[in-house]
């Protein structure tokens, strides 16, 4: 097996440099100087109206693979495209290939892979490993920085290829010691292990690297994980022994003054899949337009957010984030790079627009609608029980707010609040913010005046804070604080409450009591006031139909003591899943939940997350990915798989093998 000729094979495709290779060793490439083994294609060959980004013009081709194969290099066939033979032979019917298994790549294969990707391969280490001695990289100063920012600075976590929000399901196997969970190990003695984090990561900066990773994973039956920022509540971007594709570095933005297709004619932004909310909004302000994105600052807008549907402060005006999609560029499970839009690969386009992340392919960019600049007023308040406000007055005020939903939804508002039990029948209701698109302060005050009049009649007299802005970015920046990051000792669930529950007085009473009872029982609530019907020329897609009928989205959390034993953790989690959220399901039959902010073991998840769209989504999944190359917890087709182990009794452990169900 001669590897000394690999340099010659790569010469047409790498930057001017010397690659030293002998018969036994492939020297690791330097990502700063080496380009991957790909050909650059014409920038206009995309089937979308907008040209490829530069990183999308670097693609793996059949000619490149043939060039390398002709040199009789071993392992090159592992990077070939799918010709259908694997599925026809019925291979890989058991578990995904795991480190130590026969098909697990040798060190030499990983080195060849690294060379082909231009040095993009990372052998992962836990993000918090500088806090321990296990990896030989202990660093007290780095550990202190990680510890101080671990839970309150989500920007920090998105800069690591394996860090995820939902660390409980990864096993919380390496966190700063003050965040260690007692049920897994004492923070003082606990070792740092990779656990459920991927074994290798490709820090993708172009399409070819993604294609090489998809092909290797498919041909060796490796578990493949896609991570953008890792915000998902359900651990979709982690998995033990996996190869991870990290799309965070795909940061290109292009403004299109006049995008044209068969259904849309207007301004648009083409966004790389690593773009985050704060970057999207800054770019839109620069170009004098407005785009639909999430409230969270560090959320990856064109990753799992838009794929999951994506609720937004602008959803009551323009619809869900997925409704804004005009075209996707995506690497599919066969390794090919294709366009999915309203005119080409329309079934894949439909599925990507709400069908969930890490499911149908690796998206490298999305082109989305842009809207004119618009003014926004925001309002905030804090309402808390105490010496002047009783629990009855508190709940009377909350009920008056809930009763106002038909009026304020019709006006296009969005509200983001949290409600927390304080103990001893005390509660706090923090609105931050109440978002009024296209309204002045006077108009906002007039809209909510009837509600505040009711509050005053109850003896609840507060002075909310108003701010007005002439553009969306400044209002969003002032209104939404930086989101926190998961610490492990938390379980979460959610439910969409439909507007029909407001049309009947008895049903409204039941709905409010179901919500109230959970808070009184100790539940922590994040509420999102929203409605998102199809409008503004949006077309039907795979977004959960429950979103089209919703008046608000409620996220429920329960927090357990970090030193709790496994039985206690399971009991707390089961209460959330099978008691608290079940109260909400009982008053919202046929509705659903938001898949990106949901219960890890949501019962009947296919109905909850996609409703009547699921059958078609599953069919498209089988069409584009019959081998199950792309798997994620609670994703389309995930019912065909199972984790080999559980934690806390009934939580599938991402720190175990993934096998066919």
DRENTIRO-771175 format. One line per field, with one value per residue (C-alpha): x, y, z; residue in three letters; residue number from 1. Coordinates in steps of 0.001 Angstrom, whole numbers, padded with zeros to 6 digits. Example, Ala and Ser with C-alpha at 12.3 -4.5 7.8 and 13.67 -1.06 7.14 Angstrom:
BEGIN
x	(012300,013670)
y	(-004500,-001060)
z	(007800,007140)
r	(ALA,SER)
k	(1,2)
This chain:
BEGIN
x	(000000,001840,000982,004046,002145,-000727,001098,001251,-002447,-003250,-000976,-003608,-005887,-003721,-002095,001552,003500,005476,003658,006038,004828,006747,005683,004520,003307,000943,001986,-000954,-001855,-001994,-005457,-004024,-002091,-003649,-006760,-008726,-008536,-011301,-011973,-013436,-016637,-018245,-019963,-023161,-023884,-026290,-029951,-030877,-031062,-028166,-024605,-022677,-020641,-016891,-016886,-019625,-017570,-015067,-016676,-015727,-016287,-016234,-013204,-011222,-012073,-011148,-007830,-006973,-008247,-006193,-003085,-004090,-004207,-005835,-008785,-009805,-012902,-014082,-014713,-016678,-020248,-023150,-024121,-026880,-025012,-024923,-028700,-029188,-026918,-028729,-025511,-025282,-028491,-027133,-025437,-023473,-019713,-018201,-014542,-012934,-015277,-013822,-014930,-013719,-011146,-007485,-005184,-003851,-007356,-007963,-004686,-005670,-009031,-007348,-005089,-007979,-009879,-006894,-006325,-009926,-010155,-010145,-009599,-011951,-011283,-013928,-014313,-013791,-010728,-008420,-010079,-008716,-005493,-006935,-005980,-002682,-003899,-004726,-004794,-005994,-006588,-008511,-010522,-011435,-012577,-014709,-016196,-017111,-018778,-020117,-023798,-024263,-022385,-023752,-021287,-018565,-020163,-020895,-017168,-016390,-017076,-018675,-020216,-024003,-026758,-028359,-025355,-027533,-028179,-024521,-023719,-022244,-018960,-016670,-017886,-016225,-016255,-018823,-021306,-020653,-023688,-023627,-025560,-022751,-019748,-018466,-017069,-014039,-013034,-014737,-012619,-012992,-014166,-015411,-018613,-021381,-019398,-018220,-014772,-013784,-015008,-014618,-014427,-016040,-015041,-016221,-018577,-015917,-014999,-018645,-018968,-015862,-017230,-020670,-019145,-016767,-019528,-021913,-019381,-018161,-021534,-020168,-022545,-022671,-023549,-024135,-023439,-023922,-024240,-025686,-028687,-031211,-032861,-032810,-029124,-029453,-025853,-023969,-023320,-020654,-018098,-019508,-017939,-019139,-019580,-019217,-020814,-020107,-017411,-019666,-020301,-020842,-023649,-024854,-027588,-029767,-031653,-034121,-034530,-036893,-038529,-042000,-043538,-041369,-039940,-038103,-035034,-033334,-030272,-028226,-026787,-024096,-025225,-022899,-024497,-025921,-028775,-026630,-024783,-027945,-029565,-026451,-026200,-029859,-029478,-026437,-028527,-031553,-033851,-035420,-035192,-036987,-034779,-034789,-034741,-031587,-028400,-026108,-028605,-027560,-030337,-029844,-029119,-031550,-033450,-034900,-035071,-037243,-039590,-038118,-040304,-039349,-040248,-041533,-043540,-046866,-046190,-044289,-044632,-042142,-038470,-038914,-041596,-038910,-036750,-036379,-033556,-031180,-027781,-027334,-025145,-027421,-026765,-025293,-022606,-023960,-024333,-027742,-030075,-033543,-035931,-039482,-038668,-036059,-035967,-039204,-039876,-036535,-037224,-040567,-038955,-036064,-038531,-039693,-038833,-036029,-032280,-029654,-032194,-032230,-028762,-026100,-027232,-024428,-026566,-030140,-031553,-034335,-036773,-035960,-038525,-038431,-037013,-039694,-040085,-040531,-041618,-040707,-042090,-040972,-042295,-041696,-044700,-044004,-045998,-045106,-046405,-048544,-049535,-051108,-051071,-054728,-053933,-050923,-052938,-055757,-053283,-051829,-055329,-056131,-052974,-053965,-057480,-055992,-054431,-057082,-056648,-052874,-052304,-054387,-052054,-048955,-047254,-044737,-044086,-041237,-041658,-040654,-042695,-041023,-042378,-040628,-041885,-044435,-047074,-044932,-044386,-042635,-043728,-040990,-041856,-038727,-039802,-043298,-042499,-044673,-043564,-044698,-045961,-045065,-045051,-048463,-049920,-048451,-049829,-053269,-053230,-052516,-054445,-057531,-055362,-053610,-056990,-058021,-054786,-055425,-058931,-057323,-055026,-052014,-050554,-047177,-045263,-043953,-040907,-041306,-038637,-039149,-036745,-036788,-035391,-035661,-032006,-031846,-035143,-034045,-030634,-032188,-034981,-033496,-030714,-028022,-029472,-028155,-026660,-027668,-025924,-027101,-029414,-032492,-035267,-037500,-040687,-043059,-046536,-048298,-051627,-054150,-056308,-059473,-058957,-059776,-063006,-064862,-065104,-065096,-062102,-060255,-060814,-059459,-056454,-055559,-055938,-053722,-051031,-051383,-051356,-047955,-046376,-047961,-046527,-042980,-042609,-040414,-042022,-040708,-043635,-043691,-046768,-047080,-049201,-047765,-050338,-049303,-049228,-047154,-047026,-045617,-046253,-047170,-044211,-043474,-043712,-045808,-049447,-049954,-047907,-050521,-053188,-051137,-051590,-048581,-045682,-044899,-041553,-041552,-038459,-037797,-034477,-033057,-030224,-026862,-026102,-029357,-029150,-030336,-033704,-034478,-033473,-035754,-038658,-038267,-038069,-041011,-043124,-042392,-043121,-046017,-047689,-047004,-046841,-049597,-051913,-051213,-051697,-055049,-056388,-054805,-055654,-054397,-051950,-048218,-044841,-041875,-039301,-036231,-037426,-039124,-039099,-036310,-038826,-041920,-044664,-045864,-043237,-044031,-047518,-046411,-043681,-045192,-048835,-050330,-047053,-045198,-046165,-044837,-041709,-040950,-041402,-038987,-036514,-036519,-036154,-033103,-031535,-032523,-029472,-030141,-026871,-028413,-029805,-030776,-032814,-036529,-035793,-037785,-037025,-035402,-038006,-036059,-033128,-032483,-029691,-028210,-028283,-030368,-029559,-031824,-034068,-035730,-033560,-031766,-028061,-026092,-023087,-023954,-024206,-026822,-028506,-031377,-034628)
y	(000000,003061,006351,008146,008974,010697,014016,013764,012966,016037,018510,019823,020653,022039,025357,025716,023907,020784,017755,015258,011679,008416,004811,004493,007876,010492,013774,015699,018715,022265,023716,027212,026217,023119,023064,019804,017402,018944,020740,024218,024368,027297,029687,029753,026010,026025,025445,028373,031982,032973,031906,029549,030952,030469,027618,025917,025956,023545,020177,016527,015093,011713,012820,013563,010192,008467,010312,009094,005564,005224,005634,002430,004165,002103,003504,005938,003830,004689,008243,007289,008344,005976,003902,002075,-001165,-000874,-000691,-003413,-005783,-005064,-004256,-002562,-003975,-004033,-001257,001722,001134,001983,002530,-000887,-002512,-004174,-001413,001441,003457,002795,005624,005633,006015,008998,010508,010051,011609,014546,015056,014924,017533,019847,019371,019915,016782,017228,014394,015738,016405,017501,021260,021279,019000,021882,021497,017946,016004,013195,014647,016183,019710,020986,024779,026551,029866,028265,026215,029338,031053,028077,027761,031442,031410,027863,028495,032199,032751,030690,032294,030359,026982,027488,027901,024266,021452,019151,021397,021049,022548,019255,017767,015590,013196,013215,011980,015222,013324,016349,019662,022174,020543,022846,021663,017939,015778,013623,010804,010386,011140,013472,016720,016374,012922,012623,011985,013827,011509,012021,010166,010779,013345,012473,010938,013065,016324,017932,021707,022274,025309,023998,021498,018938,018343,017649,015265,013365,013029,011878,009336,007920,007659,005979,003524,002396,002679,005264,007248,010743,013836,017359,020248,023937,025608,022784,024663,021872,020648,017013,016291,016012,017065,014558,010819,008492,007265,009471,011492,015067,017607,021065,023717,026662,028134,028543,032244,033815,036331,037725,040331,039870,042988,041186,037450,035859,032485,031227,032366,035194,038404,040635,041111,038140,037136,034038,032805,030243,027515,028703,032136,033006,035329,038272,038064,037731,040741,042877,042024,042816,046198,046883,046312,048200,045169,042894,039104,036515,034786,033617,035576,033815,035692,032729,030399,029173,030553,028342,025122,023186,026382,026917,023172,022768,025565,028393,030734,034400,037814,038470,035257,036920,039245,037166,033523,030912,031037,027996,029910,032347,029741,030144,027681,025322,024063,020656,017550,014507,011031,009770,012463,014572,018355,019528,022494,022199,025023,025815,024680,021891,018924,020300,017319,017805,021532,020810,018421,020704,023504,022247,018551,018855,019212,016459,014441,014884,016238,018744,022227,024599,027672,028907,031810,033568,036387,039885,042533,046318,048020,048325,050192,048237,049121,046865,046750,044961,044437,042420,041309,039594,038559,040228,042606,044518,041755,038510,035217,035755,039182,037760,035034,037443,039620,036626,035515,038980,038807,035376,036641,039405,036942,037205,040987,041183,038258,040009,042992,040882,040971,038523,038111,036353,035829,033609,032620,031115,029774,031365,029064,029810,030503,033228,033790,036097,036972,038643,039961,040558,041699,042350,042929,045281,045229,048186,050119,053336,053606,055275,052469,049816,051534,051769,048064,046875,049590,047393,044692,047139,048615,045158,044849,048151,047029,043990,046259,045459,048770,048566,050873,048921,050200,051135,051698,052471,051918,052635,049196,045579,044988,047682,046573,042927,043860,045915,043495,040010,039087,036574,033117,030782,027361,024009,022857,019249,019286,020218,018460,020343,019904,022093,022435,024549,025977,026465,029517,027389,027111,030827,030500,028589,029957,026566,025362,028605,028077,024525,025710,028444,026154,023524,026134,027649,024293,023401,026633,026175,022660,023946,024210,026910,028400,030229,031508,032651,034546,033992,033062,031963,031313,031106,034658,037061,034617,031803,028326,025140,023205,020573,022913,021325,022232,022918,026109,027460,027274,028280,031303,030558,028151,027167,025672,023888,023073,021196,021594,018951,019145,018437,015932,014006,010243,008514,007482,011054,012400,009888,010730,014451,013879,011498,014039,016576,014180,012163,014586,018262,018249,015639,018188,020437,017629,016846,020343,020556,017256,017125,019980,019431,020652,022490,019809,021993,022932,019771,016815,014325,011475,013249,010600,009976,012420,011964,013372,015998,017407,017030,015995,015121,015906,012933,010240,012299,013262,009621,008713,011475,010332,006809,008165,010310,008313,004627,003578,005987,007875,010835,010085,012374,011865,012312,013097,011786,008078,007842,005297,002819,003107,002745,003494,000404,001878,004195,006695,007600,004669,005717,008296,006892,007430,009150,007566,004142,002313,003267,000172,-000767,-001079)
z	(000000,-001197,000477,-000829,-004014,-002244,-002462,-006229,-006345,-004321,-006081,-008528,-005624,-002818,-002166,-003216,-000508,000301,001700,003261,002943,003229,002820,006421,007591,006279,007875,009302,007223,008496,008077,007564,004445,002913,000774,000581,-002345,-004375,-007590,-007693,-009703,-011489,-009097,-011141,-011244,-008327,-009129,-006880,-008126,-005826,-006599,-004386,-001551,-002095,000439,-001606,-004783,-003226,-003788,-003900,-007382,-009076,-011076,-007931,-006431,-009686,-009758,-006267,-006915,-010095,-007961,-006130,-002784,-000080,001897,-000857,-001595,001910,000698,-002421,-003114,-002531,-005548,-003714,-003149,000632,000951,-001684,000222,003480,005278,008636,010088,013640,015571,014364,014254,017614,018643,018916,016385,013292,010927,013136,011123,011847,012832,009284,007871,010152,008933,005296,006105,007797,004796,002349,004375,004521,008236,009322,011471,015252,017711,020327,023967,026475,026657,030426,030318,031417,034835,035221,034781,032641,029253,030283,029562,033041,033070,036215,034465,031608,034078,036056,032857,031836,035312,035527,032094,031887,032567,031811,028559,025684,023263,025069,024518,020832,020130,020961,018450,021022,023722,023937,026062,027102,028881,031124,028226,027174,030677,032044,031985,031973,033357,035692,039103,040655,038008,038473,039183,042285,040644,038119,040291,042963,041641,043897,042641,039297,036225,032943,030170,026631,027483,024976,022994,019476,019075,016078,014588,011180,011519,008148,006101,002726,001117,000208,003829,004630,001671,002736,006268,005115,002730,005343,007929,005505,004076,007511,009271,011695,013811,012296,014310,013042,015376,014716,018116,020251,021678,021168,024391,023214,022644,018871,018268,020375,020469,021815,019310,016572,013809,014186,011390,012924,010693,012996,010757,007698,008290,004853,004252,000947,000422,-002641,-003689,-005926,-005509,-008017,-008151,-009020,-005724,-004400,-005788,-003336,-001149,000462,002453,001741,005049,005795,008148,010920,011148,014566,015470,016504,013173,011086,012696,012391,008691,008110,009792,007619,004494,005796,006000,008600,008804,010908,013484,017078,020295,021528,020675,020074,018387,014938,012754,009703,011586,013746,014526,011065,010406,013486,012464,014516,016562,016418,017855,014326,013915,014704,011784,009217,010311,011436,010491,008246,006338,005195,003444,-000312,-001048,000747,-000340,001265,001297,001288,002697,-000596,-000338,-003181,-002971,-004139,-004080,-002555,-003305,-004291,-007843,-007546,-005146,-003788,-001534,000212,000472,002117,004604,005508,006289,009660,009559,012083,012148,011668,009726,005935,005191,006121,005145,004158,003444,003381,001414,003323,002716,003890,004812,005062,008112,010794,014101,017332,020853,023753,027272,030422,033917,037058,039081,042410,045406,048673,051269,048756,046304,047472,045580,044625,043203,041380,039688,038932,037034,035174,034229,032864,030754,029418,028671,026502,024053,021298,021177,021397,019007,016369,016731,015967,019372,020800,024495,026261,029977,032854,035874,038910,042227,045198,047947,050693,048035,046464,042746,040298,036757,034755,031268,029225,026771,025491,021787,019666,015994,013891,016924,018682,022457,022371,020243,022506,025601,024039,023152,026696,028536,029123,030712,033019,033966,035123,037069,038787,039724,041369,043362,041167,040077,038367,036049,033057,031188,027522,024881,021204,018300,014597,013682,014744,015651,018316,019872,019943,021341,024137,024929,025092,027529,026675,027160,029839,029113,030549,033710,033732,036741,034717,032800,030373,028405,026413,024965,022344,023581,020748,020256,020326,024099,024278,022307,025034,028570,030281,028266,028969,032696,032456,030449,032890,035881,034243,033677,037148,038934,037500,038711,042138,042169,041613,037829,036270,033168,030139,028114,024499,023347,019614,016654,013327,010609,006988,005644,003536,000646,002798,001452,003272,004632,007262,010269,013000,012176,015893,015462,013038,015727,018766,021021,023163,023627,027207,028217,031556,033601,036778,038543,040844,043350,041712,044471,044005,043570,040410,041845,042857,039453,037734,040030,039349,035600,035536,037376,034641,031767,033087,035507,034829,031028,030951,032608,029629,027119,028696,027988,024502,022791,019217,019723,020037,021217,019738,018912,019563,023067,024210,026555,025819,026172,024848,024573,021007,019743,016054,016594,019094,016841,013365,013611,010231,008445,009879,007367,004464,006379,007097,003423,002353,005008,003581,000058,000802,003632,003490,005524,008383,007965,009765,013208,016054,019204,018421,014757,011816,011484,014913,015977,013818,016237,019961,022400,024036,027556,029726,032433,035344,034547,031295,029509,026433,027052,024320,026032,024580,021271,018697,017278,015006,016926)
r	(UNK,UNK,UNK,UNK,UNK,UNK,UNK,UNK,UNK,UNK,UNK,UNK,UNK,UNK,UNK,UNK,UNK,UNK,UNK,UNK,UNK,UNK,UNK,UNK,UNK,UNK,UNK,UNK,UNK,UNK,UNK,UNK,UNK,UNK,UNK,UNK,UNK,UNK,UNK,UNK,UNK,UNK,UNK,UNK,UNK,UNK,UNK,UNK,UNK,UNK,UNK,UNK,UNK,UNK,UNK,UNK,UNK,UNK,UNK,UNK,UNK,UNK,UNK,UNK,UNK,UNK,UNK,UNK,UNK,UNK,UNK,UNK,UNK,UNK,UNK,UNK,UNK,UNK,UNK,UNK,UNK,UNK,UNK,UNK,UNK,UNK,UNK,UNK,UNK,UNK,UNK,UNK,UNK,UNK,UNK,UNK,UNK,UNK,UNK,UNK,UNK,UNK,UNK,UNK,UNK,UNK,UNK,UNK,UNK,UNK,UNK,UNK,UNK,UNK,UNK,UNK,UNK,UNK,UNK,UNK,UNK,UNK,UNK,UNK,UNK,UNK,UNK,UNK,UNK,UNK,UNK,UNK,UNK,UNK,UNK,UNK,UNK,UNK,UNK,UNK,UNK,UNK,UNK,UNK,UNK,UNK,UNK,UNK,UNK,UNK,UNK,UNK,UNK,UNK,UNK,UNK,UNK,UNK,UNK,UNK,UNK,UNK,UNK,UNK,UNK,UNK,UNK,UNK,UNK,UNK,UNK,UNK,UNK,UNK,UNK,UNK,UNK,UNK,UNK,UNK,UNK,UNK,UNK,UNK,UNK,UNK,UNK,UNK,UNK,UNK,UNK,UNK,UNK,UNK,UNK,UNK,UNK,UNK,UNK,UNK,UNK,UNK,UNK,UNK,UNK,UNK,UNK,UNK,UNK,UNK,UNK,UNK,UNK,UNK,UNK,UNK,UNK,UNK,UNK,UNK,UNK,UNK,UNK,UNK,UNK,UNK,UNK,UNK,UNK,UNK,UNK,UNK,UNK,UNK,UNK,UNK,UNK,UNK,UNK,UNK,UNK,UNK,UNK,UNK,UNK,UNK,UNK,UNK,UNK,UNK,UNK,UNK,UNK,UNK,UNK,UNK,UNK,UNK,UNK,UNK,UNK,UNK,UNK,UNK,UNK,UNK,UNK,UNK,UNK,UNK,UNK,UNK,UNK,UNK,UNK,UNK,UNK,UNK,UNK,UNK,UNK,UNK,UNK,UNK,UNK,UNK,UNK,UNK,UNK,UNK,UNK,UNK,UNK,UNK,UNK,UNK,UNK,UNK,UNK,UNK,UNK,UNK,UNK,UNK,UNK,UNK,UNK,UNK,UNK,UNK,UNK,UNK,UNK,UNK,UNK,UNK,UNK,UNK,UNK,UNK,UNK,UNK,UNK,UNK,UNK,UNK,UNK,UNK,UNK,UNK,UNK,UNK,UNK,UNK,UNK,UNK,UNK,UNK,UNK,UNK,UNK,UNK,UNK,UNK,UNK,UNK,UNK,UNK,UNK,UNK,UNK,UNK,UNK,UNK,UNK,UNK,UNK,UNK,UNK,UNK,UNK,UNK,UNK,UNK,UNK,UNK,UNK,UNK,UNK,UNK,UNK,UNK,UNK,UNK,UNK,UNK,UNK,UNK,UNK,UNK,UNK,UNK,UNK,UNK,UNK,UNK,UNK,UNK,UNK,UNK,UNK,UNK,UNK,UNK,UNK,UNK,UNK,UNK,UNK,UNK,UNK,UNK,UNK,UNK,UNK,UNK,UNK,UNK,UNK,UNK,UNK,UNK,UNK,UNK,UNK,UNK,UNK,UNK,UNK,UNK,UNK,UNK,UNK,UNK,UNK,UNK,UNK,UNK,UNK,UNK,UNK,UNK,UNK,UNK,UNK,UNK,UNK,UNK,UNK,UNK,UNK,UNK,UNK,UNK,UNK,UNK,UNK,UNK,UNK,UNK,UNK,UNK,UNK,UNK,UNK,UNK,UNK,UNK,UNK,UNK,UNK,UNK,UNK,UNK,UNK,UNK,UNK,UNK,UNK,UNK,UNK,UNK,UNK,UNK,UNK,UNK,UNK,UNK,UNK,UNK,UNK,UNK,UNK,UNK,UNK,UNK,UNK,UNK,UNK,UNK,UNK,UNK,UNK,UNK,UNK,UNK,UNK,UNK,UNK,UNK,UNK,UNK,UNK,UNK,UNK,UNK,UNK,UNK,UNK,UNK,UNK,UNK,UNK,UNK,UNK,UNK,UNK,UNK,UNK,UNK,UNK,UNK,UNK,UNK,UNK,UNK,UNK,UNK,UNK,UNK,UNK,UNK,UNK,UNK,UNK,UNK,UNK,UNK,UNK,UNK,UNK,UNK,UNK,UNK,UNK,UNK,UNK,UNK,UNK,UNK,UNK,UNK,UNK,UNK,UNK,UNK,UNK,UNK,UNK,UNK,UNK,UNK,UNK,UNK,UNK,UNK,UNK,UNK,UNK,UNK,UNK,UNK,UNK,UNK,UNK,UNK,UNK,UNK,UNK,UNK,UNK,UNK,UNK,UNK,UNK,UNK,UNK,UNK,UNK,UNK,UNK,UNK,UNK,UNK,UNK,UNK,UNK,UNK,UNK,UNK,UNK,UNK,UNK,UNK,UNK,UNK,UNK,UNK,UNK,UNK,UNK,UNK,UNK,UNK,UNK,UNK,UNK,UNK,UNK,UNK,UNK,UNK,UNK,UNK,UNK,UNK,UNK,UNK,UNK,UNK,UNK,UNK,UNK,UNK,UNK,UNK,UNK,UNK,UNK,UNK,UNK,UNK,UNK,UNK,UNK,UNK,UNK,UNK,UNK,UNK,UNK,UNK,UNK,UNK,UNK,UNK,UNK,UNK,UNK,UNK,UNK)
k	(1,2,3,4,5,6,7,8,9,10,11,12,13,14,15,16,17,18,19,20,21,22,23,24,25,26,27,28,29,30,31,32,33,34,35,36,37,38,39,40,41,42,43,44,45,46,47,48,49,50,51,52,53,54,55,56,57,58,59,60,61,62,63,64,65,66,67,68,69,70,71,72,73,74,75,76,77,78,79,80,81,82,83,84,85,86,87,88,89,90,91,92,93,94,95,96,97,98,99,100,101,102,103,104,105,106,107,108,109,110,111,112,113,114,115,116,117,118,119,120,121,122,123,124,125,126,127,128,129,130,131,132,133,134,135,136,137,138,139,140,141,142,143,144,145,146,147,148,149,150,151,152,153,154,155,156,157,158,159,160,161,162,163,164,165,166,167,168,169,170,171,172,173,174,175,176,177,178,179,180,181,182,183,184,185,186,187,188,189,190,191,192,193,194,195,196,197,198,199,200,201,202,203,204,205,206,207,208,209,210,211,212,213,214,215,216,217,218,219,220,221,222,223,224,225,226,227,228,229,230,231,232,233,234,235,236,237,238,239,240,241,242,243,244,245,246,247,248,249,250,251,252,253,254,255,256,257,258,259,260,261,262,263,264,265,266,267,268,269,270,271,272,273,274,275,276,277,278,279,280,281,282,283,284,285,286,287,288,289,290,291,292,293,294,295,296,297,298,299,300,301,302,303,304,305,306,307,308,309,310,311,312,313,314,315,316,317,318,319,320,321,322,323,324,325,326,327,328,329,330,331,332,333,334,335,336,337,338,339,340,341,342,343,344,345,346,347,348,349,350,351,352,353,354,355,356,357,358,359,360,361,362,363,364,365,366,367,368,369,370,371,372,373,374,375,376,377,378,379,380,381,382,383,384,385,386,387,388,389,390,391,392,393,394,395,396,397,398,399,400,401,402,403,404,405,406,407,408,409,410,411,412,413,414,415,416,417,418,419,420,421,422,423,424,425,426,427,428,429,430,431,432,433,434,435,436,437,438,439,440,441,442,443,444,445,446,447,448,449,450,451,452,453,454,455,456,457,458,459,460,461,462,463,464,465,466,467,468,469,470,471,472,473,474,475,476,477,478,479,480,481,482,483,484,485,486,487,488,489,490,491,492,493,494,495,496,497,498,499,500,501,502,503,504,505,506,507,508,509,510,511,512,513,514,515,516,517,518,519,520,521,522,523,524,525,526,527,528,529,530,531,532,533,534,535,536,537,538,539,540,541,542,543,544,545,546,547,548,549,550,551,552,553,554,555,556,557,558,559,560,561,562,563,564,565,566,567,568,569,570,571,572,573,574,575,576,577,578,579,580,581,582,583,584,585,586,587,588,589,590,591,592,593,594,595,596,597,598,599,600,601,602,603,604,605,606,607,608,609,610,611,612,613,614,615,616,617,618,619,620,621,622,623,624,625,626,627,628,629,630,631,632,633,634,635,636,637,638,639,640,641,642,643,644,645,646,647,648,649,650,651,652,653,654,655,656,657,658,659,660,661)
